[in-house]
């Protein structure tokens, strides 16, 4: 039962990581404004706390939003953590 929960969490973080990568790539390509708005609505609850922490830290960058990159690193770490628990 516990293995099933860990496997489900692993898949959940994998899907979030995939959606975040699509959001990052769509921000570089012009013409994907509808996709970007849909993905930002989905990812906003995850990115807002990271943006808040970045605004109140030493890493204040006005020109680039580093929150998707940090979210990708955190999701990758969590995905690896739950993958190790599955084994």
N, C-alpha and C positions, 0 to 999 in steps of 0.2 A: 504494500500500500504506500509506504514511504517512497519507494523507488518510483512509483507512478506519479507522485506529487513532484518529485525532483525532475523527472522527465518532462512533465507538463510545464514546470517553471523554465527549464532549459529551452523548450520550444517557444514559450512566450517571449523570452528575451531574444531568441533568434529572430522571431517575427518583428519585434520592435527594432532590432538592429537593421533588418532589411528595409523596413519602412523609413527609418532614419537615413539610410544610405540613398534611397530613392528621393527623399526630400532634399538632401544635400546636392545630388546630381541635378535635380529639377531646378534648383535655384541658379545653377550656372547656365541653363539653356533658356533662351528667351521664348516666350510663347506658351509656357506651361503655368500660367498664372492660376488657372482653375485648379490644377493638380496641387500646386503649391499651397493654395488656400485650404483645400481639403486636408492635406497632410499637416499643415500647421495647426489646424483645429484639433487634430488627433494628437499631435506631439506637444502642443503648448503646455499641458499640465506637467509634462516631464521636463521641459526646457525652462520654464519660469523659475523654479528654485535654483537652477544652475546659473541662470542669468542674474538673479538676485545676489548670489554668492560672488559672482565675478564682478559685479558693480561695486561691491563692498570689500574688494580684496586688492592686492598689489597688482594683479594682472588686468588692470583697466585698459582695455583697448577700444578706442572710439570708432575705428574704421571697420573692424572685423568682429562678427559675432562668433565667439569661440564656444558657445554653449553646445552646438551640435557635435563638435569634435569631442568635448569632454563627455557628453552623453554617450557617444559612440565608444569611448574608452571604458566608461563605467559599465555599459551594457556588455561589452566584450569580456570584461573581468567577471561579471555575474554569470555570463554564459559559461565561461571556463570553470568557474566555481561549481556550478550545478552539474556540469559534465563530469567533473572529478567525483562528485557525490554519486553519480549514476554508476560509475565503474565499481 
